[in-house]
């Protein structure tokens, strides 16, 4: 694609005024589609299930599976899609964004049915999906991660990380870490006793489960994952002067968002091996559920992999949100983390390899996919898309990222299965013995 001439004002380009009107309409429609809020489970279900489990008579949970009627919103989105000029790069981006909201709205209208999983797979992918340019599926990649980490360290020997920081104290520390970064906005850290997960991030607040205990590792991971990626990209999108859909988090951006957040943990050293294994295990368990495993079987799978009872319930619950606890109908979003981080890894390597390090800041300009970054790059150059206000420290210098990735790629050729620690001693002895000196 040819770059747009710098002399052309972005607001005077033919057709752009109509596209900006459609962008505003999309924001209004998209905000009516709230996926996680619609499929969340009440916190009381965890207590009941675990009580029965400990008594040796587990029962399948009975979550609310009430479809959400968004017919009017779907009709509005489809009408908007029909109007959008898909010949224009901004129009194509708006069309794809509207499509993803329409699919998400249709998914919420099909809660508890196979159509729910079909729509979920369109938005977040499936563990058994294989890219045409690759030889393995997503679940193959997840199993390889588990096998590699098994080689590095027996999962049973992973030391216990103490979670001994109360939520209130943890919130204080988190505020101290993120306050200087968000220099133009106030991002609150609040506590919620009913929050199913340990933490969630929005544009103006990060919410922690008030009853949870946290570790020092949690602090590093939450800063890099939730604050410096999820909150930052939403705020960067909200601060966009023209294209406001960049600030609403379309479902189609989830894979890249979660991938970018996990990649951020990796390059900053925040991701520990236990968390990496949990992310890979989620992919395997989503596949298990799609193949027919029920909630109890998936719960057991997480438990046998070393998670606590509470962690195992929360992990299994994530898989079956909006689905059917008897199996086959499930929410595939948890497969997006590992697929997303591999997608980001390849994208960053190719961008740097082809001398396009300038594309990296675009990943933070709002909620975008990797395809959006490429296609909308000319509009960053002419001012329609503003540079991101918040960019995590690691992403400000692409050369640091490139060095880390180059070293990682080079070490992949080393075969750990061919040696043990004693081999380091034997090597020196052999070298001296074979030297003929002495």
C-alpha positions in Angstrom: 0.0 0.0 0.0 1.3 3.5 -0.9 1.7 5.9 1.9 -0.8 8.8 2.0 0.9 12.0 0.9 1.9 14.1 4.0 0.4 17.2 2.5 -3.2 15.8 2.6 -5.0 16.6 5.9 -6.5 13.4 7.3 -9.9 15.2 7.8 -10.0 16.4 4.2 -9.3 13.1 2.6 -12.3 12.1 0.4 -14.8 9.9 2.3 -13.1 10.2 5.7 -15.8 12.4 7.2 -18.4 9.7 6.5 -16.1 7.1 8.0 -15.7 9.1 11.2 -19.5 9.3 11.5 -19.6 5.5 11.2 -16.8 5.2 13.7 -19.0 7.1 16.2 -22.0 4.9 15.4 -19.9 1.8 16.0 -18.8 3.0 19.4 -22.4 3.4 20.5 -23.4 0.0 19.3 -20.2 -1.8 20.5 -20.7 -0.6 24.0 -23.9 -2.6 24.2 -22.1 -5.9 23.8 -20.5 -6.8 27.2 -19.2 -10.4 26.8 -17.6 -11.2 30.2 -20.3 -9.5 32.2 -23.0 -11.6 30.5 -21.3 -15.0 31.1 -19.8 -14.5 34.5 -20.5 -17.0 37.3 -21.5 -15.8 40.9 -18.7 -16.3 43.5 -21.0 -18.5 45.6 -20.7 -21.3 43.0 -17.1 -21.9 43.9 -17.8 -22.4 47.6 -20.7 -24.8 46.9 -18.7 -26.9 44.4 -15.6 -27.2 46.6 -17.6 -28.2 49.6 -19.2 -31.0 47.7 -15.8 -32.0 46.2 -14.2 -32.3 49.6 -17.1 -34.4 50.9 -16.4 -36.8 48.0 -19.7 -36.2 46.1 -19.0 -33.5 43.5 -21.8 -32.3 41.4 -21.8 -30.3 38.1 -22.2 -26.6 38.8 -25.5 -25.0 37.7 -24.4 -21.6 36.3 -26.9 -19.2 34.9 -27.2 -19.8 31.2 -29.6 -17.1 30.1 -29.2 -15.9 26.5 -28.9 -12.2 26.1 -31.3 -10.6 23.5 -29.2 -8.2 21.4 -31.3 -8.5 18.2 -31.6 -4.8 17.8 -27.9 -4.3 18.3 -27.1 -7.0 15.7 -29.5 -5.4 13.3 -27.8 -2.0 13.8 -24.3 -3.5 13.3 -25.4 -5.3 10.2 -26.9 -2.1 8.8 -23.7 -0.2 9.6 -21.6 -2.9 7.9 -23.7 -2.6 4.8 -23.0 1.1 4.7 -19.2 1.1 5.3 -17.0 1.6 2.3 -14.7 -1.5 2.5 -12.5 -0.2 -0.3 -11.0 2.3 2.1 -8.4 0.9 4.7 -10.2 2.7 7.5 -13.5 1.3 6.2 -12.2 -2.2 6.2 -11.0 -1.8 9.8 -14.4 -0.5 10.8 -16.2 -3.3 8.9 -14.1 -6.0 10.6 -14.6 -4.4 14.0 -18.4 -4.2 13.5 -18.4 -7.8 12.4 -16.7 -8.9 15.6 -19.3 -7.1 17.7 -22.1 -8.7 15.6 -20.5 -12.2 16.2 -20.1 -11.5 19.9 -23.8 -10.3 20.2 -24.9 -13.5 18.3 -22.8 -15.6 20.7 -24.5 -14.0 23.8 -27.8 -14.8 22.2 -26.8 -18.5 22.0 -25.5 -19.0 25.5 -25.5 -22.7 26.4 -25.8 -23.9 22.8 -23.3 -25.1 20.2 -23.8 -21.8 18.3 -22.2 -20.1 21.4 -19.0 -22.2 20.8 -19.0 -21.6 17.0 -19.1 -17.8 17.5 -16.5 -18.0 20.3 -14.2 -19.9 17.9 -14.6 -17.2 15.3 -13.6 -14.5 17.8 -11.0 -16.3 19.9 -9.9 -19.3 17.8 -9.9 -23.0 18.7 -7.1 -25.2 20.1 -7.3 -27.5 17.1 -6.8 -24.7 14.6 -3.8 -24.7 12.3 -2.5 -21.7 10.4 -2.0 -22.5 6.7 1.7 -21.5 6.9 2.4 -23.8 9.9 2.6 -27.5 10.5 1.1 -27.7 14.0 -2.1 -26.8 15.7 -2.5 -24.5 18.7 -2.9 -27.4 21.1 0.2 -29.0 19.6 2.1 -25.9 20.5 0.7 -25.9 24.0 1.7 -29.6 24.5 5.2 -28.7 23.3 5.4 -25.9 25.8 4.4 -28.4 28.6 7.0 -30.9 27.3 9.8 -28.4 27.1 9.1 -27.1 30.6 9.0 -30.6 31.8 12.5 -31.1 30.4 13.7 -27.8 32.1 12.3 -28.7 35.5 10.0 -31.3 36.8 6.7 -29.4 37.5 6.5 -31.3 40.9 9.7 -29.7 42.0 8.6 -26.1 41.3 9.0 -24.2 44.6 5.9 -22.9 46.2 5.6 -19.1 45.7 4.1 -17.7 48.9 0.9 -15.7 48.4 1.1 -13.7 51.6 0.2 -10.2 50.6 -3.4 -9.2 51.6 -5.4 -7.5 48.8 -5.4 -4.1 50.5 -1.6 -4.0 50.9 -1.2 -5.4 47.4 -3.5 -2.6 46.0 -1.3 0.0 47.7 1.8 -1.4 46.1 0.2 -1.6 42.7 -0.9 2.0 42.9 2.7 3.1 43.7 4.0 1.2 40.6 1.5 2.4 38.1 0.9 5.9 39.2 4.0 7.5 37.6 3.4 5.6 34.3 -0.2 6.9 33.8 0.9 10.6 34.0 -2.1 12.0 32.2 -4.8 9.8 33.8 -6.0 8.6 37.1 -6.2 4.8 37.1 -7.7 3.5 40.4 -7.0 0.2 42.0 -10.2 -1.1 43.7 -11.2 -4.2 45.7 -14.2 -6.4 44.9 -15.1 -9.4 47.0 -17.3 -10.9 44.3 -14.7 -10.8 41.5 -14.3 -14.3 40.0 -10.7 -13.8 38.9 -7.9 -12.4 41.0 -7.7 -9.2 38.9 -9.2 -7.5 35.9 -8.3 -4.3 34.1 -10.3 -1.5 32.5 -9.4 1.9 31.2 -9.9 3.7 34.5 -9.5 1.0 37.1 -7.8 -2.2 37.9 -10.0 -4.4 40.1 -8.6 -7.0 42.6 -10.5 -9.7 44.4 -10.7 -8.5 48.0 -10.5 -11.9 49.5 -7.5 -13.0 47.5 -3.9 -13.2 48.7 -1.1 -12.1 46.3 2.6 -12.8 45.8 5.5 -10.6 44.7 5.4 -12.3 41.4 1.7 -11.3 41.0 2.7 -7.7 41.4 5.3 -7.8 38.6 2.9 -9.7 36.3 -0.1 -7.5 37.0 1.9 -4.3 36.3 3.2 -5.6 32.9 0.1 -7.5 31.8 -3.0 -5.7 33.1 -1.7 -2.1 33.6 1.0 -1.5 31.0 -0.9 -3.4 28.3 -4.7 -3.7 28.8 -5.2 -0.4 30.6 -2.6 1.4 28.6 -4.0 0.4 25.2 -7.5 1.3 26.2 -6.5 4.7 27.4 -4.4 5.3 24.3 -7.5 4.4 22.2 -9.7 6.7 24.3 -7.2 9.6 23.8 -7.3 9.1 20.0 -8.7 12.4 18.5 -10.5 10.9 15.5 -11.0 7.1 15.5 -12.8 6.4 18.8 -13.4 2.7 18.1 -9.7 2.2 19.0 -10.7 2.8 22.6 -13.5 0.2 23.1 -11.8 -3.1 22.9 -13.5 -5.0 20.0 -13.6 -8.8 20.5 -11.5 -9.4 17.4 -8.5 -7.8 19.1 -8.5 -10.2 22.1 -5.9 -12.6 20.7 -3.4 -9.8 20.0 -4.2 -8.1 23.3 -3.7 -11.2 25.4 -0.7 -12.1 23.3 0.9 -8.7 23.7 0.2 -8.7 27.4 1.8 -12.2 27.8 4.7 -11.2 25.5 5.2 -8.2 27.8 5.6 -10.6 30.8 8.1 -12.6 28.9 10.4 -9.9 27.7 10.4 -8.2 31.1 11.1 -11.4 33.1 7.7 -11.2 34.8 6.5 -14.6 33.4 7.6 -17.5 35.6 7.6 -21.1 34.4 4.6 -22.0 36.5 2.4 -19.3 34.9 3.7 -20.3 31.4 2.6 -23.9 32.1 -0.8 -22.7 33.3 -1.3 -20.8 30.1 -0.4 -23.8 28.0 -2.5 -26.1 30.2 -5.6 -23.9 29.6 -5.3 -24.6 25.8 -5.2 -28.3 26.4 -8.2 -28.2 28.7 -10.2 -26.1 26.3 -9.6 -28.9 23.7 -10.5 -31.5 26.3 -13.9 -29.7 26.9 -14.5 -29.3 23.2 -14.0 -33.1 22.9 -16.7 -33.8 25.5 -15.1 -33.6 28.9 -17.4 -32.2 31.5 -16.7 -29.6 34.2 -15.6 -32.1 36.8 -13.2 -33.8 34.4 -11.6 -30.5 33.4 -11.4 -29.5 37.1 -9.6 -32.7 37.8 -7.2 -32.1 34.8 -6.2 -28.8 36.3 -5.9 -30.3 39.8 -3.7 -33.2 38.6 -1.5 -30.7 36.9 -0.6 -29.2 40.2 -3.1 -26.4 40.7 -4.9 -25.9 44.0 -8.5 -26.8 44.3 -9.5 -23.1 44.2 -7.2 -22.4 41.2 -8.6 -25.5 39.4 -12.2 -24.4 39.9 -11.4 -20.9 38.6 -9.6 -22.3 35.6 -12.4 -24.8 34.8 -15.0 -22.1 35.3 -13.2 -19.9 32.7 -13.6 -22.6 30.1 -17.3 -23.2 30.7 -18.5 -19.6 31.0 -21.5 -19.3 28.7 -21.2 -23.0 27.7 -22.6 -26.3 28.9 -20.9 -27.9 32.0 -21.6 -31.3 30.5 -19.0 -30.6 27.8 -18.6 -29.8 24.1 -20.1 -26.3 24.5 -17.5 -23.9 26.0 -15.8 -20.5 25.8 -12.6 -20.8 23.9 -11.0 -17.4 24.9 -8.4 -19.1 27.2 -6.8 -20.7 24.1 -6.1 -17.2 22.8 -3.3 -16.4 25.3 -0.7 -18.8 24.0 -1.8 -18.4 20.3 -1.7 -14.7 20.8 1.8 -14.6 22.3 3.1 -16.7 19.5 1.4 -14.4 17.0 3.0 -11.4 18.6 6.4 -13.2 18.7 6.3 -13.9 15.0 5.0 -10.4 14.1 7.7 -8.6 16.1 10.5 -10.8 14.6 9.2 -10.2 11.1 8.7 -6.5 11.6 12.3 -6.1 13.0 13.7 -8.4 10.3 12.1 -6.3 7.5 13.2 -3.1 9.0 9.8 -2.1 10.2 10.5 -1.4 13.9 8.3 1.7 13.4 5.3 -0.6 13.5 5.8 -1.6 17.1 4.4 1.6 18.7 1.2 1.1 16.7 0.5 -2.0 18.7 -0.2 0.3 21.6 -2.1 3.1 19.8 -5.4 1.4 20.8 -7.1 -1.9 20.6 -5.7 -3.3 17.3 -4.8 -6.6 15.6 -1.5 -7.2 13.9 -3.3 -6.8 10.5 -4.7 -3.4 11.6 -1.2 -2.2 12.6 0.0 -2.9 9.0 -3.0 -1.6 7.2 -3.5 1.5 9.2 0.2 2.5 9.5 -0.1 5.2 6.8 -2.8 6.9 8.9 -0.4 7.2 11.8 2.0 9.0 9.4 -0.6 11.5 8.3 -2.0 12.2 11.7 -5.4 10.5 11.6 -4.1 8.1 14.3 -2.2 9.7 17.1 1.0 8.2 18.6 0.3 6.2 21.8 0.5 8.2 25.0 1.5 5.2 27.1 4.1 2.7 25.8 5.7 0.2 28.2 9.5 0.7 28.7 10.5 -2.5 27.0 8.7 -1.4 23.7 10.5 1.9 23.5 13.7 0.4 22.3 13.1 -2.4 19.7 16.8 -3.4 19.7 16.5 -4.7 23.2 13.6 -6.9 22.2 15.4 -8.1 19.1 18.5 -9.1 21.1 16.4 -11.2 23.5 14.6 -12.9 20.7 17.7 -13.6 18.7 19.4 -15.2 21.7 16.3 -17.3 22.4 16.2 -18.5 18.8 19.9 -19.4 18.8 19.6 -21.5 22.0 16.7 -23.6 20.6 19.4 -25.7 18.8 20.9 -26.9 22.1 19.9 -30.4 23.1 19.4 -30.6 26.9 18.2 -34.2 26.6 21.8 -35.3 25.6 23.5 -34.2 28.9 23.2 -33.9 32.6 25.1 -31.7 35.1 27.9 -34.2 35.5 28.7 -33.7 31.8 30.1 -30.3 32.6 32.7 -31.9 34.8 33.4 -34.7 32.3 33.9 -32.2 29.5 36.7 -30.4 31.2 38.4 -33.7 32.2 38.2 -35.0 28.6 39.6 -31.8 27.2 42.6 -31.9 29.5 43.1 -35.6 28.9 42.9 -35.3 25.1 45.2 -32.2 25.0 48.4 -34.3 25.3 49.9 -31.7 27.7 50.9 -32.8 31.1 
